[in-house]
Amino acid sequence: MKRIPVAGPSITEKEIDYVIQAMKGAWYENAGVFNQRFERAFAAHCGRRHAVSLPSCTAGLHLALMAFGVSPGDDVIVPDCTWIASAAPIRYVGATPVFADIDPASWCLSAEAFERSITPRTKAAIVVDLYGSMPDWDALMTIAAHRGVALIEDAAEATGSRWRDRPAGAFGAVAAFSFHGSKTLTTGEGGMVVLDDDVLHARILKLRDHGRDPGDFMFTPDSVGWKYKMSALQAALGLAQLERLPELVAKKRQIFSWYRAALEDWNGIKLNPDVNGLYNSYWMTTAVVDPELRVGKERLVLDLRERGVDVRPFFSPLSDIPAFRDTPEAKRARQENRQAYAISPFAVNLPSALSLTESDVARVITSLRESVSTLATRR
């Protein structure tokens, strides 16, 4: 039986052609041409002055924190429900991650929880656009400006989404993207930061190249930085994907529409929330099972995989994973973050690969209905 993948890209002759061009010509005096083209085009897409191509979104978050001077003794707020990559860079710089609750309307950082979490130690917040959804950026930016907190947008999962007609990546002082192979726009591995501030941009350029000032041809770094660069081949692939982004997002939204049409009559399942002002790119179509059915995500993932349907669990609260569980911040969060702990245990990401057909989605829906029914009777 054909397995239905949870994620995967759309690659056409356009991408292949651009990569071949880079293989043949992105050397010598043309070594940075595709990176520059990709960066300029992506900055324009986000409405930003600058874009810097990187090996991952994680690297982008790390560089943003370093550019802001976040260090030991500082707190950085992060939503409790996200992948560890949103919080790990906080530890890289020696700061303390503070886990705040999510908003049930968007599944992203709650503005109220954000404000409650701010203390004199708070230096920044990493705000995640989860699964293509986006938070109430208006409220978050108002609070951050009043309390003096730098905002970093983790837009890893939201390329193509928009909040009140502004694209993901347009929010926060710095925004970071992922181009992992599972993402809507992919370079295989890779990432990007976008920003407007010239001083922060100069710091990031220096930090990503071993502490060298841009244009230093004497190889004399005056500080220790990192090796955070994207190859020309990745940039060529990314540029081609960016030129196809409207098509890619349209396919993601079509996949979601197939699920929504087939599941709207089933009260036992709720899909990604419909938020006023949000144009969702639906990187992942996500299903939340009614808690009264008592079908946890772990059982559901295993059962569906046995049926040939690859699904992923909704991100567990960071405050409950082994990497952070024993910290004081995690213990506090487990007591306070009610929404994170209400949604996460019963939610899974359904197959959302760009290769899916309507018949693939129909099979997923049949399997999902059968699986939930079977597991609910075993409770």
N, C-alpha and C positions, 0 to 999 in steps of 0.2 A: 504494500500500500504506500502511495506517495505521502511523504511527510510534508506537512504544511509549515513553512518557516515563520518564526515570529518576527523577523526583521531581515532586511536585505535591500540592496540598491537597484537602481535602474541605470544600466550602462549601455550606451549606444555607440555608433560609429563616430559620433562627434567627439566623445571622450577618448576613444582609441586614437583618433587622428591627432588630437592635441598632445597626447602623451608621446606619440611617435615623433611629433615635431620637437618636443622637449628633449627626447632621447637623441635626436639628430643634431639639434642646434643650440640647446641651452648650455653652452660651454664657452670658455674663453670670454670675450667681451660681452657675450649674450647670457652669461651665467645666471643673472638675476631677472631676466626679462619676464618669465612667466610668473614669478613671485610678485613682481611689481604690478603686472597686469591684474592678477588675482586680488592683490591688496587694494588697488585703486577701485576696482569694480565692487568689491565687498564693502569698502568704506562708503561708496556712493549708495549701495543698496540700503545700508543702515542709516544714511544721512549723517555720517561722521566725517571728521577731518582726517583721521588716521586709522590705518589697519595694519596689524603686524601678524604675519603668518608664523605658526608655531607647530610643534609636534603633537600637541594635545590641548584640550580645554583646561585640563588640570594644570599644565604649564602656564596657561594664561592667568588662571586664578592665583597661582603662586607669584607670578611676576607682578600682578596688580597689588597684592598684599605687600610685596617688597617695595614697590614704587610708592605706596602710601606710608612706608616706614612702620608697618605693623610689626611688633616684636614682643618678646616675653614681657608679661605683665599686662598686655592688652587683651580685651575680650573681642570676639567677632561673632555676631549673631548669624545663625544659619537655620533654615527650616528643618524640623525634625525628620520629615519624610523626603528624602532625596538619596542619591547614590553617595557613597563615601567620598568620591572624588570632589564633592562640593566642600567637604569639611577637612579632608586630609591636608591641603595646603596651609590651613590655619595652624596645624601642628608643625608643618615644615618650618614655619617662621617662629615657632616657640610660643605662639599665642594660645588662648583658650577658646575652644568652640562652645558657644552657648546655644542650646537647642530650643527653638521657639515653635509654637504650635502652628498648624496650617488652618487656612480658611476653608470651611466645607463647601463654599461657593466656587472656589477655584482650585483647591488642593495645593495652593501655593502659600507662601508666608502670610500669615494673618497680620494685618496692620495693628490690631489691638495687642496681639502677642508680641509683636516687634517692639512696640512702645513700652510694654511692661518689662521687657528684657533689658532695656537700656540702663546702664549704670555709669558712674564716672570712669570705669575702666573700658567702656565700649569705644572701640576705635572705628569699626567698620561692620558692615553686614553684607553677606553674600546672599542675594535674592535669586531663587531658582524659578525658572519658567518650566514647570513640571509637565512632562509628556506633551508639550506644545501649548499648554495652558499658560496664562500669565496672571500675576496678582493685580491688586488695586494699586497700580504704580502712582497714581495721583496722591493717595493717602500716604503711601510709604515715603514719597519724596518730600511731602509736607512735614512729616514727623522728623525725617532725617535732617532736613534743613534747620528745623527748630532746635534739635538736640545736638547738632554738630557731628553727625555720624556719616561717614563715607559709604556710599552704596556701590556695590559691584554686582552687575547683572550676570548671573550664570544662565546664559541662553543656549546651553549645550543642546537642548532638546527642542528648540523652538524656532529654528531657521524657517522663515516664511510666515510666522505668526505675527499678528498686529494687535496692539492695545490702543483703542481710540485713534485708529488710523496711523499710529506710529509703529514702525517695525520693531520686532524683537532685536535687541542690540542698541536701541536708541536711548536706553534708560541707564541710570547710574553714571558715575564718572568714568567707569571702564566696564565694558561688557565682553564676555568670553564665550566662544562657540566651540563645539565639537564637530569634527568631520569623520568620526569613527565609521567603520563599515556598516553599522546598523542605522546610521542617521539618514535623514531625508536627503541632505547634500553631503556627499562623502568624498574624502581623498584617501580612503583606506584606513589610515590613521592620520590625525592632524587636528589643528585648531587655529583659532584666530582671536586676537583681541582688537576691539575697536574703541576709539576714544576721541575726544576733542582737544584736550589740554596738551599744549606743546611741551611743557616741562615733564609731565608724566610720560609722554611719548618718548622723549629723549632718555629718560631713566630706563624704560622698558627695553628700548633698543640696546642700551649698554648692558643691562643685566642678562639679556638673552644671548649675548655673544662673549662670554667669559670676562665680562667687565671692561671690554674694549669700547672706546668711543667710536661711533660710526665714522668711517673714513680713515681709521687708524691703520696705516700701512707699515708702521714700524713694529707692530706686534708688542705693544707695551701697555698691557692693562694696568690700571691703577687701583683695581679692586678685584675681588673674586666673584665671578658671576656663574652663569650656567650655559650649557650648550642646548639652546632651545630654538632650533631652526627647522623649517619645512624644506623638503627637497623640491627641485624644479619639476620633477615628474608628478609629485603630489599636487603642486600648484597648478600644473596644466590640467590635471583631472578636475581639480576644484573649480577652475575657471569655466570649463565646459559644463560642469554641473550647475554652476551659478547661472549661466546663460539659459539653462533649462529649468530653473527653479519654479516658475509659474506652473509648468507642466507637472513637475514632481509634487508640488503642494496640491494641485488639483487632483492628482491620483490618490494622495493620502486622504483628502476630503471625500473622494468618491468611495474609498474603502470604508470610511466611517459611515457614510450614508447608507451603504449596504447593510451594515450591522444595525444601524438605528432603525431602518425600515422593517427589518425582520424581528427586532426585539422590542419594539415599542409597546406591544400588547402583553409583555411579560412583566408582571409586577415584581418578580423575584430578582430582577437584574436592573441596575442603573448604569448607564454609560457616562463618559466624560461630561462634566457639567457644562451647561450652556450659560455663559457669563455675558451679561450686557456689556457691550463695548469691546468684546474680544472676537477677533478673527483667528480661529484656532487652526493650526496646520496639522493637528492630530498626528504627531510623530508616532504615538501609540494609541490605538483604541483600547480603552480600559473598561473592564466590567467589574462592578461592585455587587457582590451577592448579598441579598437581604440577610442581615445577621440572624434573623429569626429562623432561617433555614439551617443555621449552624454548620455551614460548609466552609471550612477554613481554606485559605489560599494554598497551604502546603498539600493538603489532600487533593485539591482540585488540579494543581499543577501536575502532580504525579499521575492522576487518573487520565487527564487529557493527553499527556505525553504517551501513555500506553495506547491511546487511540490514534496516535500518529499526528497529533496536533501540538506543536511546540508553543508553549506559553511561558510567560515570565511572571513571577510574583510582583505585586506592587511593592515598592521599596519599603522595607521595614524601617521603623523609626531608628534613627542613628543612636538614640539613647538606649536602644535595646539590643544592639549588635555587640558581639564580644569586644570589638576594638575600642568601644567607649563605655561599655555597660557599667564599669566599676568607678567611673569618675563622679565627683560630686555633682557636676552639671547634669549628667545623665540621670542620676538618682532623682534630682529635682524635677527634671523634664518628665520622667515617668509618672510623677504625681500630678503634674499640671497640664500636660498636652493631651487633652481629652479627644480632640478631633483626630489627631494622628493615630491614636490607639483605637479609635472607633472605625476608621476607614481601612487602614492598612491590612488588618488580619483577614479581610474578606474580599480582597480585590486582586485581580490578575490582569496582565497585559495580553490581549488577544493578538493573534497573528496580524501583522500590519506591514508586511514586506511589500515593496513596490511591485513585485512580480505577481501578486495575488490576482486571481480572477474572481468574478462573482460566484462561480460555482465553488471555488475554494472557500469563500466566506460562508456559503450555504452549508458546506460540510462542517466548518467550524461551529456554526450555530447549532446544527443537529447534534454534534458531539457535546457541546456545552450544555444543551438542554438535557441530554441523556445523563451526562456526568453529574450535574447538580441534582437531578431527580434521584439517581442511584445513591449518591453520597448522603442526601438528606434523609433517605429511609434507613440508613445505617447508623445514624447518630445515637 
